[in-house]
Amino acid sequence: MAAIERMERGKLCRLSGKNHYNLQAWRNGKNEVRYVREEEREAVQEAIDGYRLFTKLAEEYADEIIRRTRRQHQKRFPPRKPKPKPRSD
């Protein structure tokens, strides 16, 4: 994660008949839009890919810590054996 040097949220959408793209991202409850020139497109896309990789790695890290936490919890608080039901003969 620390090796990712550039990040940008959102996605690029080419505008039909135009020389530029829209960079769209949902932030603070609304859609933010920024124009990106053709010559910026590749660098912005790499930054978007960096953000996606960062969030994927963060999710994997969280999943591993959750698994470890659950294992530790189970060792500390093992499941109780169910009490036998009384027989009603």
N, C-alpha and C positions, 0 to 999 in steps of 0.2 A: 504494500500500500504506500509506503514511504517513497518508493521509486517512481510513483506516478507524479509527474511534474506539472501537467496541465489538465484542467478539468473544466467542463462547461455543462450545465444542465440543458436539457431540451432536445429538440430534433430539428433538422434542417428540412425545409420544404422549398422546392424550386417553384418560383413564381412563373406561371406560363407567360410567354412572350416578354420576359424580363431578363436582365443580365445579373440578377441577384437572387438571393434566397431569403426566406424568412427563417429565423431561429426562434422557435416557439418553446416556451417553458411555463409550467404552471407554478406560480409562487405567490405566497400570501393571499391565497384564495382567488387569484385571477390569472389570466393568461398574459404573459409578457411576451412581446414580439420585438425582435431586433432585426434590422436588415443586415445581410452579410453579402459583401461583394464576391464575385466569382473568384477573384484571386485570394480571398480569405477562406474560401470554402473548405479546402483540404485541412488547413490548420484548425479550423473550428470543429470539423468532423473528428479529427484526432483528439481534441479536447473532450468532445462528447463521448468518444470511445473510452477515454481515460476515466471519466466520471462513471460510466457503466461498469467498467472493470472494478473501480473502487467500491461501488455499492455491492457488486457481486461478492467481492472478497470480504467485505464487512458482514454480509449476510452469512457467508460460510463460517467466518470467525464466531459470530453470535451463535450459530447452530452448534458449533463444537463446544463452546462454553456452556450452553444450555444442557447438552448431553452430559458433560462433565459434572455440572451442578446436580443433575438428576441422579447420576450414579452415586455421588457423594451423599446426597440426601437419603437414598435408599440404604446405603451402608449405615448411616447414622440412625435412621428410623426405618428398620426393616418392616415389611408388611406384617400385620398381625394375622395369626392363624384364626380362621373363623371358629367361634365357639360351637361345640356340638349342640344340636337342637335336642331338647328333652324328648324322650320317647313318650308317646301317648298311646299306651296299649289298653 
